[in-house]
Amino acid sequence: MGAFERIGAYFGFDEHNTDLRTELVAGVTTFLAMAYIIVVNPAILTDAILWNHETGEIQEETTINGTVYTEGEIFQMLAVVTILASIVAILVMALYANRPFGLAPGMGLNAFFTFTVVIVLGVPWQVALAAVFVEGLIFIALTAVGARKYIIELFPEPVKFSVGAGIGVFLLFLGLQEIELVVPYDATMVTLGNVLQSPVAALSLAGLVLTLLLYARGMRGSIIVGIVTTAIAGWLLTFAGVVSPGVLTPGNSYEDVTNEGLVAMLGSVQYDFTPLFWGFVDGLGMITDDPLVFALVVFTFFFVDFFDTAGTLIGVSQIGGFLDEQGDLPDVEKPLMADAVGTTLGAMIGTSTVTTFIESSAGLEEGGRTGFTALVVGGLFGVALLVVPLMQAIPQYATYLALVVVGIIMLQGVTDIDWQNPAWAISAGLTITIMPLTTSIANGLAAGIISYPLLKAAMGERRDVSPGQWILALAFVVYFVVYFAVEAGLVVF
């Protein structure tokens, strides 16, 4: 048996009706769709480390264990740990769970880490890392005993079958905003972007049309072609002087977008991330300084991450055809263990919560069905580790084309919903719409989970609701009461 045959046998290519080429294309697609996290996550977390609690300002440098580090050095340390945490979680997903999902430090949770926990609540970033670490340990324990699987299976059926469509609208809305085809507008919140005024919108629209046409023709790798072609076009237009640097490319000057400038960046990476690790160790020793705030932070990280991950797994699994007749993902505890391990290790080396990425659906749409797709994603993260600054050469708007295409495709999930049943229609409708309107998968799940038992009771079908579903709905109510009380300043620690 050759090497390719052994790979196919290990991951079960025949069983999942896939092949090596399909899995490779799917892995590359997922990586390109989520590679922005290598730049975006450090950009957000850098503010947390540079925040000065005494002055209430973000500094240009900070001292960690007696050594001064600049903003650029911290950014690059965080880029390295972002990649390392992603690789570890993806390896667990690929080799243990055998699922085609990519993982990385999650968007939203990194913003909560920086702007709510560190800046608003005044918690040192070291303690915040300790909170993420504790959350990860709790996840590992709950996953090992099957508790997370049990809770996810409590989700009402209409919620399970509507998550995919909800994530689809979420992705579609997010992608359209990032490519500037949907822009803010005072009178109506958002409106159509002007492609004659915005070079990003014009180029993105051209790239989107190309991608959709190639997809409609059934071309494998159409999303990759769209991303790469759009990125190259942006660089060419910049080199030709049609647009200024920084408009369609990450560089802010012509020196940044020359070959010499890009090569020079490659030798400036701060690979030594041990200061972040020692910061985490210091955070463990600071837990007792204010245990009540620490417990609140752990609870919030845990609650939001739990349901974000659950919603993402169910939604992308629906696209891959992995769900059973009850809308459950078989052996769900295995992919759940991947984000638990990634979160725990990620906190130790300096990054916020690791979770399954909704961009994984881009690879699923290209046919990825096994852990080899995830293994390809992890391998490409490893390659990115060698050229951290060069990863910034891919414009973010180009990668968001994948979200628009996949968002459209994921809308097919609405066909699994019984729209004639009021309990299904209302809870599913709320799940689908609340996600994009509040930019939160967890909030969408909450709307469906809370409304379903109330609707069933109103219809005289209370017996169809299990005690666990009532408890789950009540848990969400308690969470929101606590969350809103803290936000409104009614509860002060």
Beta strands, then each sheet from edge to edge (+ up, - down):
strand 1: 51-52
strand 2: 57-58
strand 3: 61-64
strand 4: 67-70
strand 5: 103-105
strand 6: 182-185
strand 7: 189-192
strand 8: 354-356
sheet 1: 1+ 2-
sheet 2: 3+ 4-
sheet 3: 5+ 8-
sheet 4: 6+ 7-
end
